[in-house]
Every structure is written in structure tokens, then in C-alpha cells.
């Protein structure tokens, strides 16, 4: 089994660095064979090309705005497009350094690939304004997110009973 765990985010935009912080912590852990942990930061286009490789599971970690309190963790089962999306019109510009998970997943079929199961572990940010360092509530969520990812890759998703961690939604 091959699993990609990919951290996304901009370390210069406060809580947007959540995914990067989680993969930094995961890199210090011993994970099962076949689990690849990578920091993609703001290089969404590189992630799209990486997803041309076959993976049994892809776990994306990113700041996700859903309207919950800062630090709320979400487990979102993404539904990648099976067919290539229509080419964007001239009014749409694509910034290779600003591709969110949904844009990356929709780009893969246009590159000729397919994506298997994808789970997004997201965290509600307090701020994604310019700044270095996570807010206290998002920093506090990093350890829980690390454990959630470990549970996902080992096949045992644990949802704590004491909070909103593990909220599952169907689409990005």
C-alpha cells in the first residue's frame, strides 16, 4: 500500500501554515512502510504532478475555512473529479503558487491522471493574514491533527468524544 501525506500552506500567512506544521511533526514520527510524508507548501502544481503517481490513499493537510471556531479540525472525504474539468476561460488566471486542494484535485485529470481516495485534514484558521507563526488555537490543534493522520494511515480513525475533531463532510 502506498500513501501520500501532503502538507499545504504558506508559512508567511499565519495559520495557513497549518499543513506545513503538521507534516513537520509527522516527519519526526515513525510511520508504517509505504507512507510518504511531504511538505508541498505553496507548490500546488508540484502536488498535482506528484498525484500522477498511483497512491492507495492521499491525505492532504491544510487550513480550511468552514465557519467553525479557530482550531476546529475537519476530516473531509474529497471527491476528486474523474473527468478533466473544462479549460478555464481567459478571465480565469491560475496561480501555480496558490492552488488549494480542490484546484489541485481538479487539475490532475487535465494532466492525464486519476486520483484515488483523498482525505483532507483541515483546520479552521484564526487568521491567514501576513505573519509568521500559528495562532494559539491552531497551534493547539497540530498535535491532534498529527494523531488523526496517524490513525488514518494505519486504518484506525479515532474521533475524540470531547470536541469537533473528526467532522466529516462530503465535498471540499
Backbone as CSV, one residue per row, in Angstrom:
resi,resn,N_x,N_y,N_z,CA_x,CA_y,CA_z,C_x,C_y,C_z
1,UNK,0.838,-1.174,0.000,0.000,0.000,0.000,0.887,1.242,0.000
2,UNK,0.549,2.211,-0.833,1.290,3.469,-0.862,0.349,4.606,-0.493
3,UNK,0.806,5.448,0.411,0.013,6.564,0.920,0.858,7.813,0.845
4,UNK,0.269,8.887,0.339,0.915,10.189,0.337,0.228,11.073,1.362
5,UNK,1.021,11.630,2.272,0.542,12.630,3.225,1.203,13.934,2.813
6,UNK,0.386,14.905,2.387,0.909,16.144,1.826,0.456,17.343,2.647
7,UNK,1.429,18.107,3.139,1.133,19.337,3.858,1.115,20.504,2.897
8,UNK,0.086,21.336,3.006,-0.071,22.504,2.144,-0.121,23.757,3.005
9,UNK,0.309,24.871,2.438,0.149,26.132,3.136,1.330,27.060,2.965
10,UNK,1.078,28.309,3.308,2.071,29.372,3.179,2.563,29.768,4.566
11,UNK,3.827,29.519,4.844,4.384,29.807,6.173,4.452,31.303,6.466
12,UNK,4.228,32.144,5.466,4.239,33.594,5.669,2.837,34.163,5.860
13,UNK,1.839,33.294,5.994,0.450,33.735,6.168,-0.178,33.073,7.393
14,UNK,0.432,33.274,8.537,-0.083,32.823,9.833,-0.599,31.391,9.792
15,UNK,-1.909,31.216,10.055,-2.481,29.877,10.197,-2.532,29.089,8.892
16,UNK,-2.247,29.729,7.774,-2.187,28.988,6.512,-1.043,27.973,6.558
17,UNK,-0.138,28.123,7.490,0.997,27.206,7.646,0.626,25.933,8.406
18,UNK,-0.647,25.739,8.704,-1.075,24.571,9.471,-0.585,23.261,8.857
19,UNK,-0.821,23.058,7.566,-0.425,21.805,6.914,1.068,21.568,6.974
20,UNK,1.826,22.627,6.797,3.292,22.537,6.870,3.719,22.140,8.282
21,UNK,3.089,22.731,9.288,3.429,22.419,10.680,3.118,20.968,11.029
22,UNK,2.000,20.465,10.538,1.626,19.077,10.822,2.616,18.111,10.177
23,UNK,2.995,18.338,8.917,3.934,17.401,8.287,5.325,17.504,8.904
24,UNK,5.698,18.671,9.414,6.983,18.772,10.130,6.976,17.855,11.344
25,UNK,5.869,17.837,12.063,5.752,16.959,13.231,5.678,15.491,12.811
26,UNK,4.943,15.197,11.745,4.843,13.814,11.267,6.193,13.273,10.819
27,UNK,7.049,14.149,10.287,8.368,13.727,9.815,9.231,13.221,10.975
28,UNK,8.890,13.607,12.184,9.645,13.151,13.364,9.147,11.813,13.891
29,UNK,8.060,11.319,13.336,7.431,10.092,13.818,7.797,8.907,12.935
30,UNK,7.655,7.730,13.481,7.824,6.510,12.704,6.461,6.112,12.176
31,UNK,6.355,6.051,10.861,5.098,5.699,10.224,5.254,4.366,9.497
32,UNK,4.143,3.710,9.190,4.228,2.420,8.502,4.944,2.535,7.161
33,UNK,5.498,1.424,6.717,6.135,1.371,5.397,5.111,1.747,4.340
34,UNK,5.568,2.453,3.324,4.686,2.848,2.238,4.026,4.204,2.432
35,UNK,4.273,4.842,3.591,3.700,6.168,3.845,4.768,7.206,3.547
36,UNK,4.453,8.092,2.616,5.361,9.161,2.204,4.800,10.480,2.728
37,UNK,5.576,11.196,3.533,5.158,12.482,4.092,5.954,13.573,3.401
38,UNK,5.224,14.555,2.802,5.909,15.614,2.053,5.290,16.969,2.346
39,UNK,6.141,17.960,2.422,5.730,19.350,2.579,5.681,19.967,1.186
40,UNK,4.466,20.277,0.701,4.332,20.915,-0.605,4.176,22.427,-0.469
41,UNK,3.939,22.907,0.738,3.832,24.343,0.954,2.866,24.983,-0.015
42,UNK,3.370,25.950,-0.800,2.531,26.652,-1.774,2.732,26.105,-3.191
43,UNK,3.360,24.961,-3.296,3.666,24.384,-4.609,2.576,23.404,-5.048
44,UNK,1.349,23.908,-5.178,0.221,23.068,-5.569,0.418,22.396,-6.904
45,UNK,1.074,23.062,-7.829,1.310,22.472,-9.144,2.223,21.252,-9.023
46,UNK,3.192,21.299,-8.114,4.060,20.140,-7.885,3.265,18.988,-7.283
47,UNK,2.338,19.315,-6.403,1.480,18.276,-5.834,0.632,17.641,-6.929
48,UNK,0.079,18.442,-7.814,-0.729,17.892,-8.908,0.087,16.888,-9.729
49,UNK,1.327,17.235,-10.053,2.181,16.307,-10.800,2.531,15.076,-9.966
50,UNK,2.729,15.246,-8.661,3.011,14.108,-7.785,1.830,13.138,-7.778
51,UNK,0.614,13.694,-7.860,-0.581,12.857,-7.823,-0.780,12.052,-9.106
52,UNK,0.079,12.250,-10.095,0.042,11.392,-11.274,0.580,10.001,-10.929
53,UNK,1.329,9.906,-9.837,1.779,8.602,-9.332,0.580,7.907,-8.683
54,UNK,0.512,6.592,-8.770,-0.620,5.903,-8.142,-0.449,5.787,-6.625
55,UNK,-1.447,6.236,-5.897,-1.467,6.113,-4.440,-2.763,5.425,-4.039
56,UNK,-2.674,4.596,-3.010,-3.871,3.945,-2.481,-4.697,4.906,-1.639
57,UNK,-4.033,5.905,-1.076,-4.697,6.928,-0.274,-3.853,8.188,-0.315
58,UNK,-4.512,9.329,-0.418,-3.844,10.627,-0.334,-4.483,11.373,0.823
59,UNK,-3.648,11.874,1.734,-4.113,12.694,2.850,-3.521,14.081,2.654
60,UNK,-4.397,15.060,2.432,-3.965,16.440,2.293,-4.228,17.162,3.603
61,UNK,-3.275,17.974,4.041,-3.418,18.710,5.299,-3.305,20.191,4.983
62,UNK,-4.324,20.953,5.391,-4.373,22.360,5.004,-5.275,23.137,5.953
63,UNK,-5.131,24.449,5.940,-6.082,25.331,6.611,-7.350,25.338,5.759
64,UNK,-8.498,25.190,6.415,-9.771,25.096,5.708,-10.784,25.990,6.415
65,UNK,-11.293,26.960,5.693,-12.294,27.857,6.271,-13.691,27.281,6.060
66,UNK,-14.335,26.894,7.172,-15.680,26.312,7.137,-16.636,27.059,8.058
67,UNK,-16.140,28.068,8.768,-17.004,28.852,9.638,-17.029,28.405,11.085
68,UNK,-16.233,27.409,11.444,-16.179,26.960,12.832,-15.224,27.811,13.646
69,UNK,-15.137,27.534,14.927,-14.179,28.261,15.760,-12.744,27.939,15.327
70,UNK,-11.830,28.907,15.438,-10.428,28.627,15.093,-9.906,27.414,15.858
71,UNK,-9.180,26.576,15.139,-8.632,25.361,15.734,-9.498,24.132,15.528
72,UNK,-10.721,24.317,15.006,-11.593,23.178,14.728,-10.971,22.344,13.617
73,UNK,-10.901,21.047,13.837,-10.365,20.142,12.821,-11.504,19.502,12.040
74,UNK,-11.266,19.335,10.757,-12.239,18.704,9.877,-11.579,17.544,9.158
75,UNK,-12.304,16.461,9.037,-11.879,15.350,8.191,-12.856,15.309,7.028
76,UNK,-12.355,15.628,5.852,-13.218,15.769,4.680,-12.833,14.708,3.657
77,UNK,-13.783,13.875,3.294,-13.539,12.893,2.252,-13.809,13.571,0.920
78,UNK,-12.744,13.840,0.196,-12.851,14.570,-1.060,-13.347,13.651,-2.158
79,UNK,-14.000,14.252,-3.120,-14.484,13.518,-4.281,-13.788,14.078,-5.508
80,UNK,-12.605,13.545,-5.839,-11.877,14.067,-6.993,-12.645,13.855,-8.285
81,UNK,-12.459,14.783,-9.196,-13.114,14.676,-10.497,-12.519,13.515,-11.280
82,UNK,-13.374,12.703,-11.857,-12.907,11.580,-12.673,-12.621,12.037,-14.096
83,UNK,-13.296,13.083,-14.519,-13.145,13.602,-15.872,-12.392,14.924,-15.823
84,UNK,-11.654,15.235,-16.867,-10.988,16.530,-16.900,-12.004,17.671,-16.852
85,UNK,-11.696,18.672,-16.052,-12.552,19.859,-15.985,-12.392,20.653,-17.270
86,UNK,-13.399,21.430,-17.572,-13.313,22.286,-18.756,-12.162,23.262,-18.594
87,UNK,-11.552,23.582,-19.686,-10.456,24.554,-19.639,-10.987,25.888,-19.140
88,UNK,-10.264,26.554,-18.246,-10.732,27.850,-17.778,-10.700,28.870,-18.908
89,UNK,-11.655,29.803,-18.838,-11.716,30.860,-19.844,-10.604,31.865,-19.631
90,UNK,-10.477,32.828,-20.527,-9.394,33.810,-20.435,-9.499,34.697,-19.203
91,UNK,-10.707,34.772,-18.610,-10.864,35.618,-17.426,-10.342,34.952,-16.153
92,UNK,-10.024,33.656,-16.226,-9.542,32.920,-15.062,-8.035,32.757,-15.168
93,UNK,-7.332,33.225,-14.144,-5.886,33.001,-14.141,-5.568,31.962,-13.084
94,UNK,-4.590,31.152,-13.351,-4.197,30.124,-12.412,-2.827,30.465,-11.867
95,UNK,-2.780,30.668,-10.576,-1.524,30.959,-9.907,-0.961,29.644,-9.389
96,UNK,0.137,29.202,-9.939,0.726,27.913,-9.564,1.120,27.868,-8.097
97,UNK,1.247,29.026,-7.460,1.613,29.060,-6.044,0.408,29.240,-5.141
98,UNK,-0.793,29.184,-5.687,-1.983,29.409,-4.876,-3.085,28.426,-5.254
99,UNK,-2.738,27.160,-5.359,-3.722,26.143,-5.674,-4.150,25.445,-4.389
100,UNK,-5.423,25.571,-4.043,-5.957,24.858,-2.902,-6.204,23.411,-3.259
101,UNK,-6.584,22.585,-2.265,-6.811,21.154,-2.537,-7.811,20.897,-3.660
102,UNK,-8.914,21.650,-3.706,-9.902,21.413,-4.748,-9.345,21.716,-6.133
103,UNK,-8.555,22.781,-6.261,-7.961,23.124,-7.554,-6.913,22.090,-7.973
104,UNK,-6.119,21.618,-7.021,-5.113,20.601,-7.326,-5.797,19.330,-7.825
105,UNK,-6.839,18.893,-7.117,-7.524,17.661,-7.498,-8.204,17.787,-8.852
106,UNK,-8.715,18.962,-9.178,-9.352,19.133,-10.486,-8.323,19.252,-11.610
107,UNK,-7.097,19.594,-11.271,-6.042,19.712,-12.275,-5.496,18.346,-12.704
108,UNK,-5.480,17.382,-11.808,-4.880,16.075,-12.105,-5.485,15.412,-13.341
109,UNK,-6.811,15.346,-13.501,-7.340,14.735,-14.729,-6.939,15.499,-15.991
110,UNK,-6.782,16.820,-15.893,-6.346,17.599,-17.055,-4.914,17.273,-17.425
111,UNK,-4.150,16.757,-16.460,-2.770,16.338,-16.727,-2.705,14.884,-17.187
112,UNK,-3.865,14.224,-17.240,-3.916,12.856,-17.733,-3.925,11.801,-16.646
113,UNK,-4.085,12.207,-15.389,-4.057,11.251,-14.295,-5.415,11.038,-13.659
114,UNK,-5.441,10.118,-12.727,-6.622,9.890,-11.898,-6.162,9.851,-10.457
115,UNK,-7.058,10.183,-9.583,-6.722,10.207,-8.157,-7.643,9.240,-7.438
116,UNK,-7.055,8.426,-6.579,-7.842,7.503,-5.769,-8.442,8.223,-4.571
117,UNK,-8.687,7.511,-3.498,-9.295,8.113,-2.317,-8.439,9.257,-1.749
118,UNK,-9.116,10.370,-1.401,-8.448,11.538,-0.848,-9.192,11.977,0.406
119,UNK,-8.440,12.176,1.465,-8.993,12.722,2.707,-8.238,14.005,2.999
120,UNK,-8.995,15.059,3.300,-8.395,16.323,3.699,-8.556,16.458,5.205
121,UNK,-7.438,16.678,5.885,-7.469,17.022,7.302,-7.251,18.528,7.342
122,UNK,-8.318,19.234,7.663,-8.272,20.687,7.636,-8.454,21.278,9.013
123,UNK,-7.967,22.489,9.169,-8.095,23.197,10.431,-8.635,24.594,10.162
124,UNK,-9.632,24.977,10.929,-10.201,26.322,10.822,-9.172,27.335,11.313
125,UNK,-8.765,28.258,10.438,-7.762,29.246,10.852,-8.390,30.394,11.640
126,UNK,-7.581,31.031,12.472,-7.992,32.284,13.106,-7.680,33.428,12.154
127,UNK,-6.546,33.307,11.455,-6.123,34.344,10.510,-5.188,33.738,9.480
128,UNK,-5.370,34.163,8.235,-4.417,33.782,7.190,-3.773,35.039,6.610
129,UNK,-3.790,36.089,7.403,-3.123,37.331,7.011,-1.614,37.140,7.089
130,UNK,-0.871,38.073,6.508,0.591,38.007,6.545,1.062,37.951,7.992
131,UNK,1.983,37.049,8.239,2.544,36.877,9.574,3.154,35.498,9.691
132,UNK,4.100,35.376,10.599,4.757,34.088,10.793,4.343,33.525,12.139
133,UNK,3.971,32.261,12.129,3.576,31.581,13.351,2.082,31.345,13.397
134,UNK,1.722,30.212,13.952,0.322,29.841,14.090,-0.304,30.539,15.291
135,UNK,-1.605,30.798,15.198,-2.337,31.332,16.348,-2.372,30.240,17.425
136,UNK,-2.589,30.606,18.690,-2.602,29.594,19.755,-3.615,28.475,19.522
137,UNK,-4.812,28.794,19.048,-5.827,27.751,18.867,-5.437,26.778,17.751
138,UNK,-4.828,27.279,16.705,-4.406,26.411,15.609,-3.163,25.619,16.020
139,UNK,-2.245,26.238,16.738,-1.075,25.524,17.248,-1.507,24.372,18.148
140,UNK,-2.510,24.616,18.987,-3.015,23.561,19.866,-3.612,22.390,19.089
141,UNK,-4.102,22.644,17.878,-4.725,21.594,17.067,-3.704,20.728,16.332
142,UNK,-2.460,21.163,16.250,-1.450,20.428,15.473,-1.261,19.005,16.005
143,UNK,-1.107,18.845,17.291,-0.893,17.511,17.867,-2.062,16.572,17.610
144,UNK,-3.275,17.095,17.745,-4.459,16.282,17.475,-4.518,15.899,16.004
145,UNK,-4.166,16.833,15.129,-4.156,16.541,13.687,-3.112,15.481,13.356
146,UNK,-1.954,15.559,13.995,-0.916,14.545,13.782,-1.462,13.174,14.138
147,UNK,-2.124,13.063,15.276,-2.678,11.778,15.677,-3.778,11.326,14.727
148,UNK,-4.597,12.258,14.256,-5.654,11.927,13.303,-5.066,11.368,12.014
149,UNK,-3.999,11.978,11.523,-3.347,11.491,10.304,-2.737,10.109,10.552
150,UNK,-2.091,9.924,11.680,-1.524,8.610,12.006,-2.623,7.557,12.021
151,UNK,-3.754,7.900,12.638,-4.876,6.958,12.677,-5.417,6.670,11.273
152,UNK,-5.468,7.696,10.434,-5.934,7.489,9.056,-5.024,6.543,8.299
153,UNK,-3.722,6.759,8.395,-2.805,5.939,7.611,-2.655,4.532,8.166
154,UNK,-2.964,4.338,9.404,-2.907,2.982,9.948,-4.268,2.294,9.883
155,UNK,-5.269,3.003,9.343,-6.578,2.388,9.143,-7.506,2.448,10.324
156,UNK,-7.142,3.202,11.357,-7.970,3.293,12.550,-8.228,4.761,12.872
157,UNK,-9.297,5.301,12.339,-9.610,6.706,12.572,-10.269,6.830,13.933
158,UNK,-9.634,7.599,14.798,-10.172,7.830,16.134,-10.776,9.224,16.183
159,UNK,-12.028,9.303,16.566,-12.685,10.596,16.684,-12.915,10.858,18.161
160,UNK,-12.166,11.817,18.763,-12.351,12.106,20.176,-13.783,12.546,20.467
161,UNK,-14.285,12.149,21.626,-15.647,12.481,22.000,-15.760,13.875,22.597
162,UNK,-14.659,14.541,22.849,-14.696,15.800,23.588,-14.627,17.034,22.710
163,UNK,-14.853,16.917,21.415,-14.759,18.116,20.607,-15.168,17.877,19.166
164,UNK,-15.056,18.914,18.357,-15.491,18.826,16.980,-14.520,18.157,16.034
165,UNK,-13.421,17.631,16.553,-12.457,16.962,15.708,-13.132,15.780,15.026
166,UNK,-12.832,15.597,13.756,-13.376,14.462,13.043,-14.679,14.772,12.323
167,UNK,-15.033,16.052,12.205,-16.209,16.408,11.431,-15.971,15.953,10.012
168,UNK,-16.860,15.144,9.487,-16.694,14.620,8.149,-17.689,15.284,7.218
169,UNK,-17.191,15.783,6.114,-18.041,16.405,5.109,-17.752,15.730,3.784
170,UNK,-18.688,15.765,2.881,-18.554,15.036,1.637,-17.752,15.704,0.557
171,UNK,-17.687,17.020,0.519,-17.003,17.694,-0.583,-16.147,18.808,-0.058
172,UNK,-15.129,19.142,-0.844,-14.250,20.257,-0.493,-14.990,21.551,-0.609
